[in-house]
Amino acid sequence: MGPVWMDVLTPKQALFFWPVAELLERRGFEILVTARRYEQLNWVLELLPLKAVVLGRFGGESLVGKLSSSTERQRLFLRQLKRATPSAALSSGSIEMARVCFGLQIPHLLASDTPHSPVNKLCVPISAKILTPFAVGVGEWMRWSAPRSIILRYKALDPVAWIKRFSRLEVKAAKPPWKEYALVRVPEYKASYILGRGLAETVEVVEQVAKIFSRVVVLCRYRGEANVLKNRVPSGVTFIASPVLALPYIRGAAVVLSGGGTIAQESSLLGKPTVFFYPGETPAVHRFLQSRGLLWVLRPGHYEKIGRLCEYLTSSRVRRRIELRAERLMSQMEDPATFIERVVSALLS
């Protein structure tokens, strides 16, 4: 039997597949993890006990660059797989992996909480299984031509997988020296699904929140981003220019304002008052958290409401109510890594 192959493209995917890889190894499966050179991913691969073969690179902001990088990664995958053909493959939407699996007749399992991503137009029709949180309706996957029979839902949100195991990473994680600050996360403005949007929205959010918090901490994504933002926001804002594990920063915050989907989920599940200012359409998992009273969504053009909203969310009564809701929800969720390991094991048995 060949290895189980996983391709990780982002920090979130590395954190999500790390425990899946460990569980499958304990079952006796050989694991092959591939990744790409990417400034947002390199650092987390060094923190995790996840031995990844780095093949290819992130394509940058342009569509031509993304296509060129994707094409090159397929060629590199073919060279790597000459050593051993995988028995199954798992990704969160790796076009390169899905295409190579289709060509080599390897079953590709798509484990994803982002049915809104444009990569699904290519990945979904050639995937053997779709593994997704219960908060995502099957219809969101069926619109990409997925048969209902291949859609399997787990009763959890993806960050549960690494929140439950974070004690193993905590010793390596940077910890903020402050308490009770407003934490702002910049959107993924180089991603294909919101290409070009996010920085202007971040500036507006920081301007509003700085009016009521003496300390505002901004978690950046890319090199040079902090310097660009510093010239456009009030003085005194603290920028974390290098990538870090977000959980310690979320725990120390009074309120989290996130333009990124993963930190918005982490913060909500940890019971922190969370405002979501993602500039695209609100994804299914975030609509679910909003319906549970754990996430507040602000659309562009309504950021002037941030001050009043933060004052409401940080009152002791409301904060305690949010904490209790999060504790209740977390207690009802299963481990998504265990669910995925069972599906892969059943497929290969």
VOPAGU-2260 file (C-alpha; in pm, 1 decimal, decimal comma):
REM VOPAGU-2260
SITE   aa  ch    i         X         Y         Z
SITE  MET   A    0       0,0       0,0       0,0
SITE  GLY   A    1     126,4     346,6     -87,4
SITE  PRO   A    2     135,3     643,1     148,7
SITE  VAL   A    3    -150,3     874,8     239,7
SITE  TRP   A    4     -59,1    1203,2      73,9
SITE  MET   A    5    -149,6    1545,0     218,5
SITE  ASP   A    6     -80,7    1883,1      59,9
SITE  VAL   A    7     -75,8    2186,4     290,9
SITE  LEU   A    8     -92,1    2533,1     139,2
SITE  THR   A    9    -163,1    2762,1     438,0
SITE  PRO   A   10     -91,0    2780,1     813,5
SITE  LYS   A   11    -450,5    2679,7     884,3
SITE  GLN   A   12    -415,4    2367,9     671,6
SITE  ALA   A   13     -88,1    2274,4     841,4
SITE  LEU   A   14    -250,4    2306,2    1185,3
SITE  PHE   A   15    -553,6    2107,8    1068,2
SITE  PHE   A   16    -370,6    1819,6     898,9
SITE  TRP   A   17     -97,2    1785,4    1162,8
SITE  PRO   A   18    -317,1    1579,8    1402,3
SITE  VAL   A   19    -472,0    1386,8    1111,5
SITE  ALA   A   20    -123,2    1279,2    1001,7
SITE  GLU   A   21     -34,7    1169,5    1356,4
SITE  LEU   A   22    -354,6     966,5    1395,5
SITE  LEU   A   23    -303,1     790,9    1063,0
SITE  GLU   A   24      60,0     712,5    1147,6
SITE  ARG   A   25     -56,6     549,7    1470,4
SITE  ARG   A   26    -284,9     333,6    1256,1
SITE  GLY   A   27      22,0     216,4    1066,5
SITE  PHE   A   28     -16,6     423,0     751,2
SITE  GLU   A   29     281,4     582,6     581,3
SITE  ILE   A   30     234,7     958,5     541,6
SITE  LEU   A   31     361,4    1192,2     271,3
SITE  VAL   A   32     311,9    1563,7     341,4
SITE  THR   A   33     390,7    1819,5      74,1
SITE  ALA   A   34     390,6    2198,6     109,4
SITE  ARG   A   35     501,3    2507,6     -83,4
SITE  ARG   A   36     746,4    2788,7     -21,1
SITE  TYR   A   37     529,6    3064,1     123,2
SITE  GLU   A   38     618,1    3322,6     385,2
SITE  GLN   A   39     291,4    3259,3     570,2
SITE  LEU   A   40     354,8    2883,8     580,8
SITE  ASN   A   41     731,1    2841,0     628,5
SITE  TRP   A   42     730,6    2944,9     994,2
SITE  VAL   A   43     447,5    2716,2    1106,0
SITE  LEU   A   44     608,9    2413,4     939,9
SITE  GLU   A   45     908,8    2473,6    1166,0
SITE  LEU   A   46     684,9    2475,4    1475,8
SITE  LEU   A   47     483,9    2163,5    1397,6
SITE  PRO   A   48     599,9    1801,0    1416,1
SITE  LEU   A   49     497,7    1769,3    1051,9
SITE  LYS   A   50     773,6    1659,8     816,0
SITE  ALA   A   51     681,5    1824,6     487,7
SITE  VAL   A   52     848,5    1798,5     148,8
SITE  VAL   A   53     845,9    2153,4       8,9
SITE  LEU   A   54     763,2    2152,7    -361,7
SITE  GLY   A   55     705,7    2474,7    -552,0
SITE  ARG   A   56     605,7    2815,7    -423,3
SITE  PHE   A   57     316,9    3055,2    -364,4
SITE  GLY   A   58     229,2    3234,5    -686,3
SITE  GLY   A   59     189,9    3582,8    -538,5
SITE  GLU   A   60     -77,7    3840,5    -609,5
SITE  SER   A   61    -119,4    3808,6    -985,8
SITE  LEU   A   62    -336,4    3552,9   -1159,8
SITE  VAL   A   63     -54,9    3478,3   -1405,5
SITE  GLY   A   64     183,7    3413,3   -1114,8
SITE  LYS   A   65     -67,5    3182,7    -947,3
SITE  LEU   A   66    -121,2    2983,7   -1266,6
SITE  SER   A   67     251,7    2955,2   -1335,5
SITE  SER   A   68     319,9    2832,4    -982,2
SITE  SER   A   69      33,7    2583,3    -999,0
SITE  THR   A   70     157,7    2437,1   -1326,3
SITE  GLU   A   71     511,2    2399,0   -1190,6
SITE  ARG   A   72     386,5    2224,7    -874,6
SITE  GLN   A   73     207,5    1960,2   -1081,6
SITE  ARG   A   74     534,8    1879,9   -1256,2
SITE  LEU   A   75     716,6    1857,8    -921,7
SITE  PHE   A   76     444,7    1631,3    -780,9
SITE  LEU   A   77     485,8    1388,7   -1068,6
SITE  ARG   A   78     857,6    1368,8   -1003,4
SITE  GLN   A   79     799,3    1310,0    -628,6
SITE  LEU   A   80     533,4    1041,6    -682,7
SITE  LYS   A   81     761,9     830,0    -899,6
SITE  ARG   A   82     906,3     701,2    -571,7
SITE  ALA   A   83     571,0     566,2    -449,0
SITE  THR   A   84     215,9     611,5    -573,1
SITE  PRO   A   85     -15,5     722,7    -288,1
SITE  SER   A   86    -314,5     510,4    -193,6
SITE  ALA   A   87    -518,7     820,5    -113,1
SITE  ALA   A   88    -473,7    1197,6    -104,2
SITE  LEU   A   89    -613,1    1468,4     118,5
SITE  SER   A   90    -620,8    1845,6      74,5
SITE  SER   A   91    -829,4    2150,4     159,1
SITE  GLY   A   92    -845,8    2257,0    -202,2
SITE  SER   A   93    -512,9    2195,6    -371,2
SITE  ILE   A   94    -582,7    2225,9    -742,3
SITE  GLU   A   95    -242,6    2074,9    -818,8
SITE  MET   A   96    -301,7    1769,8    -601,0
SITE  ALA   A   97    -654,7    1713,7    -729,3
SITE  ARG   A   98    -540,7    1734,1   -1092,5
SITE  VAL   A   99    -250,0    1492,7   -1041,1
SITE  CYS   A  100    -475,5    1251,9    -850,9
SITE  PHE   A  101    -726,4    1259,9   -1136,1
SITE  GLY   A  102    -454,4    1178,9   -1387,0
SITE  LEU   A  103    -305,3     895,0   -1179,4
SITE  GLN   A  104    -640,6     757,2   -1054,5
SITE  ILE   A  105    -564,1     827,7    -687,7
SITE  PRO   A  106    -875,9     897,7    -474,2
SITE  HIS   A  107    -869,4    1262,4    -364,3
SITE  LEU   A  108   -1050,6    1361,8     -45,4
SITE  LEU   A  109   -1138,6    1729,4     -10,2
SITE  ALA   A  110   -1150,0    1837,4     356,5
SITE  SER   A  111   -1270,3    2195,5     350,4
SITE  ASP   A  112   -1486,9    2450,4     528,4
SITE  THR   A  113   -1473,1    2698,0     237,3
SITE  PRO   A  114   -1728,0    2603,4     -30,1
SITE  HIS   A  115   -1711,2    2966,8    -147,2
SITE  SER   A  116   -1350,0    2928,0    -266,9
SITE  PRO   A  117   -1311,2    2938,3    -646,6
SITE  VAL   A  118   -1074,6    2638,0    -637,4
SITE  ASN   A  119   -1380,2    2419,4    -580,6
SITE  LYS   A  120   -1487,6    2462,8    -940,6
SITE  LEU   A  121   -1190,8    2239,0   -1027,4
SITE  CYS   A  122   -1141,7    2031,5    -709,4
SITE  VAL   A  123   -1496,1    1922,2    -624,2
SITE  PRO   A  124   -1591,5    1738,5    -945,9
SITE  ILE   A  125   -1281,0    1517,5    -928,7
SITE  SER   A  126   -1287,7    1443,1    -553,9
SITE  ALA   A  127   -1391,9    1104,2    -415,9
SITE  LYS   A  128   -1516,5    1246,1     -84,3
SITE  ILE   A  129   -1590,9    1589,2      58,3
SITE  LEU   A  130   -1538,3    1622,9     433,2
SITE  THR   A  131   -1684,1    1940,3     577,1
SITE  PRO   A  132   -1817,0    2092,3     902,5
SITE  PHE   A  133   -2182,2    2040,0     990,9
SITE  ALA   A  134   -2228,4    2417,1     968,2
SITE  VAL   A  135   -2185,1    2396,9     590,4
SITE  GLY   A  136   -2499,2    2289,2     407,8
SITE  VAL   A  137   -2467,4    2009,6     151,8
SITE  GLY   A  138   -2622,3    2239,5    -106,6
SITE  GLU   A  139   -2315,4    2462,1     -96,9
SITE  TRP   A  140   -2110,2    2169,0    -226,1
SITE  MET   A  141   -2372,3    2030,8    -463,3
SITE  ARG   A  142   -2365,6    2354,7    -661,1
SITE  TRP   A  143   -2013,8    2249,5    -769,4
SITE  SER   A  144   -2161,9    1922,5    -905,0
SITE  ALA   A  145   -2085,8    1710,9    -597,3
SITE  PRO   A  146   -2323,7    1414,0    -549,1
SITE  ARG   A  147   -2489,2    1424,1    -207,8
SITE  SER   A  148   -2358,4    1072,2    -138,1
SITE  ILE   A  149   -1991,1    1182,2    -121,8
SITE  ILE   A  150   -2048,2    1472,5     121,2
SITE  LEU   A  151   -1965,7    1372,9     479,7
SITE  ARG   A  152   -2010,1    1626,8     759,8
SITE  TYR   A  153   -1841,8    1628,0    1100,4
SITE  LYS   A  154   -1995,3    1789,9    1406,8
SITE  ALA   A  155   -1720,7    2044,3    1460,3
SITE  LEU   A  156   -1551,8    2348,1    1315,4
SITE  ASP   A  157   -1196,9    2302,6    1189,3
SITE  PRO   A  158   -1008,8    2499,8    1460,8
SITE  VAL   A  159   -1132,4    2252,2    1722,2
SITE  ALA   A  160    -862,5    2014,4    1591,8
SITE  TRP   A  161    -573,3    2236,1    1704,0
SITE  ILE   A  162    -742,5    2419,2    1991,4
SITE  LYS   A  163    -774,7    2080,5    2166,4
SITE  ARG   A  164    -402,5    2016,0    2112,2
SITE  PHE   A  165    -260,8    2363,2    2156,8
SITE  SER   A  166     -91,3    2277,8    2487,6
SITE  ARG   A  167     164,3    2084,0    2280,5
SITE  LEU   A  168     253,6    2398,3    2084,7
SITE  GLU   A  169     223,6    2656,8    2360,7
SITE  VAL   A  170     586,3    2634,5    2468,6
SITE  LYS   A  171     691,6    2740,7    2116,7
SITE  ALA   A  172     434,2    3014,8    2077,2
SITE  ALA   A  173     510,0    3385,9    2117,3
SITE  LYS   A  174     302,9    3542,4    2393,5
SITE  PRO   A  175     185,5    3904,8    2400,8
SITE  PRO   A  176     314,1    4116,8    2691,6
SITE  TRP   A  177     -13,2    4313,8    2719,0
SITE  LYS   A  178    -369,4    4250,3    2829,7
SITE  GLU   A  179    -709,4    4385,3    2729,0
SITE  TYR   A  180    -619,1    4523,9    2388,6
SITE  ALA   A  181    -812,0    4524,8    2062,8
SITE  LEU   A  182    -670,5    4264,7    1824,9
SITE  VAL   A  183    -708,5    4326,2    1450,7
SITE  ARG   A  184    -635,0    4066,9    1181,2
SITE  VAL   A  185    -566,0    4178,6     825,3
SITE  PRO   A  186    -770,7    3995,2     556,7
SITE  GLU   A  187    -598,2    3762,8     310,9
SITE  TYR   A  188    -590,1    4026,6      36,5
SITE  LYS   A  189    -361,6    3822,1    -192,5
SITE  ALA   A  190    -599,5    3525,7    -206,1
SITE  SER   A  191    -784,5    3465,3    -531,7
SITE  TYR   A  192   -1126,3    3495,2    -365,2
SITE  ILE   A  193   -1081,6    3858,4    -245,8
SITE  LEU   A  194    -785,3    3961,4    -460,5
SITE  GLY   A  195    -690,6    4323,5    -393,7
SITE  ARG   A  196    -936,6    4392,1    -109,7
SITE  GLY   A  197    -851,5    4407,2     260,2
SITE  LEU   A  198    -587,9    4673,0     333,4
SITE  ALA   A  199    -818,6    4974,0     296,5
SITE  GLU   A  200   -1076,6    4796,3     513,5
SITE  THR   A  201    -813,3    4727,3     779,1
SITE  VAL   A  202    -712,2    5094,0     789,7
SITE  GLU   A  203   -1071,5    5201,2     846,1
SITE  VAL   A  204   -1126,5    4940,7    1118,0
SITE  VAL   A  205    -806,1    5037,9    1302,8
SITE  GLU   A  206    -899,2    5407,0    1285,9
SITE  GLN   A  207   -1235,8    5336,5    1445,7
SITE  VAL   A  208   -1118,0    5097,2    1717,0
SITE  ALA   A  209    -822,9    5321,9    1813,2
SITE  LYS   A  210   -1076,3    5582,1    1928,1
SITE  ILE   A  211   -1184,2    5362,8    2220,9
SITE  PHE   A  212    -884,6    5136,6    2298,1
SITE  SER   A  213    -552,5    5267,7    2423,4
SITE  ARG   A  214    -375,1    4971,9    2264,3
SITE  VAL   A  215    -454,3    4821,9    1926,5
SITE  VAL   A  216    -252,2    4519,9    1807,0
SITE  VAL   A  217    -252,7    4430,8    1437,1
SITE  LEU   A  218    -155,1    4082,2    1320,0
SITE  CYS   A  219       3,1    4122,8     975,2
SITE  ARG   A  220      44,8    3865,3     699,3
SITE  TYR   A  221     317,9    3971,4     455,7
SITE  ARG   A  222     660,0    4136,8     464,3
SITE  GLY   A  223     638,7    4511,6     430,3
SITE  GLU   A  224     272,4    4518,6     526,5
SITE  ALA   A  225     335,0    4680,5     865,0
SITE  ASN   A  226     530,8    4966,2     706,4
SITE  VAL   A  227     249,9    5031,0     459,7
SITE  LEU   A  228     -16,2    5035,2     730,9
SITE  LYS   A  229     184,8    5244,7     979,7
SITE  ASN   A  230     168,4    5542,0     746,2
SITE  ARG   A  231    -210,1    5519,1     722,1
SITE  VAL   A  232    -329,8    5459,6    1079,3
SITE  PRO   A  233    -309,5    5656,0    1408,1
SITE  SER   A  234      24,6    5652,7    1590,1
SITE  GLY   A  235      62,7    5410,8    1878,9
SITE  VAL   A  236     -81,5    5108,8    1701,2
SITE  THR   A  237     130,8    4795,4    1758,5
SITE  PHE   A  238     208,6    4578,4    1456,5
SITE  ILE   A  239     310,2    4212,9    1477,1
SITE  ALA   A  240     497,4    4201,6    1149,2
SITE  SER   A  241     610,9    3837,8    1158,2
SITE  PRO   A  242     359,6    3548,4    1147,2
SITE  VAL   A  243     266,8    3403,5    1486,9
SITE  LEU   A  244      27,2    3146,9    1629,4
SITE  ALA   A  245    -283,9    3350,0    1697,4
SITE  LEU   A  246    -430,2    3170,3    2000,0
SITE  PRO   A  247    -213,0    3342,4    2267,9
SITE  TYR   A  248    -293,2    3683,6    2115,7
SITE  ILE   A  249    -664,5    3602,0    2104,9
SITE  ARG   A  250    -665,0    3494,5    2469,1
SITE  GLY   A  251    -508,3    3822,2    2581,5
SITE  ALA   A  252    -745,0    4043,3    2382,9
SITE  ALA   A  253   -1056,1    4223,1    2504,4
SITE  VAL   A  254   -1207,6    4209,5    2156,9
SITE  VAL   A  255   -1101,5    4060,3    1823,5
SITE  LEU   A  256   -1173,7    4226,7    1489,8
SITE  SER   A  257   -1083,8    3985,5    1213,0
SITE  GLY   A  258   -1080,0    4018,5     838,5
SITE  GLY   A  259    -952,5    3660,1     821,7
SITE  GLY   A  260   -1178,1    3359,5     851,8
SITE  THR   A  261    -961,0    3132,4    1065,5
SITE  ILE   A  262    -888,3    3378,0    1346,9
SITE  ALA   A  263   -1256,3    3475,4    1353,3
SITE  GLN   A  264   -1342,6    3108,2    1412,9
SITE  GLU   A  265   -1069,3    3058,5    1674,3
SITE  SER   A  266   -1173,6    3369,9    1863,0
SITE  SER   A  267   -1542,7    3278,4    1858,4
SITE  LEU   A  268   -1474,8    2924,7    1981,9
SITE  LEU   A  269   -1256,1    3062,6    2263,1
SITE  GLY   A  270   -1543,3    3286,1    2376,0
SITE  LYS   A  271   -1388,2    3620,9    2284,0
SITE  PRO   A  272   -1609,3    3905,9    2156,4
SITE  THR   A  273   -1546,8    3882,0    1781,7
SITE  VAL   A  274   -1624,6    4122,4    1498,4
SITE  PHE   A  275   -1584,7    3990,9    1142,7
SITE  PHE   A  276   -1503,2    4249,8     874,3
SITE  TYR   A  277   -1417,8    4013,6     588,2
SITE  PRO   A  278   -1470,5    4215,0     266,9
SITE  GLY   A  279   -1631,3    3929,5      71,8
SITE  GLU   A  280   -1954,6    3737,6     117,9
SITE  THR   A  281   -1983,6    3596,5     471,2
SITE  PRO   A  282   -1889,8    3222,4     458,1
SITE  ALA   A  283   -2118,2    2950,2     588,3
SITE  VAL   A  284   -1919,7    2871,3     906,2
SITE  HIS   A  285   -1921,9    3238,7    1003,1
SITE  ARG   A  286   -2294,6    3267,5     940,5
SITE  PHE   A  287   -2330,9    2971,8    1176,4
SITE  LEU   A  288   -2123,2    3140,2    1448,1
SITE  GLN   A  289   -2322,6    3458,7    1396,8
SITE  SER   A  290   -2647,5    3265,6    1446,1
SITE  ARG   A  291   -2510,2    3127,8    1774,6
SITE  GLY   A  292   -2436,4    3476,0    1909,1
SITE  LEU   A  293   -2059,6    3426,9    1892,1
SITE  LEU   A  294   -1973,7    3651,2    1595,9
SITE  TRP   A  295   -2080,4    3996,2    1481,0
SITE  VAL   A  296   -2050,3    4072,5    1109,7
SITE  LEU   A  297   -1980,4    4423,7     983,0
SITE  ARG   A  298   -1991,4    4491,9     611,9
SITE  PRO   A  299   -1779,7    4758,9     437,8
SITE  GLY   A  300   -1949,3    5093,9     467,8
SITE  HIS   A  301   -2068,4    5023,6     822,2
SITE  TYR   A  302   -1739,6    5042,5    1011,2
SITE  GLU   A  303   -1848,0    5359,6    1190,3
SITE  LYS   A  304   -2050,5    5125,4    1416,0
SITE  ILE   A  305   -1735,0    4960,4    1551,6
SITE  GLY   A  306   -1694,9    5189,1    1852,0
SITE  ARG   A  307   -2046,3    5134,7    1987,5
SITE  LEU   A  308   -2031,6    4764,3    1908,1
SITE  CYS   A  309   -1701,9    4714,4    2091,5
SITE  GLU   A  310   -1830,0    4899,8    2397,7
SITE  TYR   A  311   -2132,5    4668,5    2403,9
SITE  LEU   A  312   -1933,0    4347,4    2349,6
SITE  THR   A  313   -1672,9    4424,4    2615,4
SITE  SER   A  314   -1922,9    4489,4    2894,8
SITE  SER   A  315   -1880,8    4227,4    3167,1
SITE  ARG   A  316   -2234,1    4090,8    3127,0
SITE  VAL   A  317   -2206,0    4038,9    2751,5
SITE  ARG   A  318   -1853,2    3895,5    2772,5
SITE  ARG   A  319   -1965,9    3634,8    3024,0
SITE  ARG   A  320   -2263,0    3541,2    2807,9
SITE  ILE   A  321   -2035,1    3491,6    2506,1
SITE  GLU   A  322   -1794,7    3277,2    2711,8
SITE  LEU   A  323   -2077,2    3048,1    2824,1
SITE  ARG   A  324   -2209,4    3011,6    2469,4
SITE  ALA   A  325   -1862,6    2918,2    2343,8
SITE  GLU   A  326   -1805,3    2666,3    2624,0
SITE  ARG   A  327   -2139,4    2502,1    2548,5
SITE  LEU   A  328   -2069,8    2482,0    2176,1
SITE  MET   A  329   -1717,1    2343,2    2222,0
SITE  SER   A  330   -1849,3    2072,8    2455,1
SITE  GLN   A  331   -2088,5    1955,1    2182,3
SITE  MET   A  332   -1824,1    1922,6    1910,7
SITE  GLU   A  333   -1628,3    1616,2    1806,8
SITE  ASP   A  334   -1264,3    1606,7    1705,8
SITE  PRO   A  335   -1255,2    1668,3    1328,5
SITE  ALA   A  336    -909,6    1509,9    1300,7
SITE  THR   A  337   -1045,0    1181,2    1439,7
SITE  PHE   A  338   -1340,5    1196,2    1200,0
SITE  ILE   A  339   -1111,9    1241,9     898,2
SITE  GLU   A  340    -876,4     966,6    1015,0
SITE  ARG   A  341   -1173,0     725,1    1036,7
SITE  VAL   A  342   -1289,6     812,7     684,3
SITE  VAL   A  343    -942,3     763,8     535,0
SITE  SER   A  344    -890,7     439,2     724,5
SITE  ALA   A  345   -1228,1     303,7     606,6
SITE  LEU   A  346   -1150,4     400,0     247,1
SITE  LEU   A  347    -819,0     214,6     251,6
SITE  SER   A  348    -942,3     -92,8     438,7
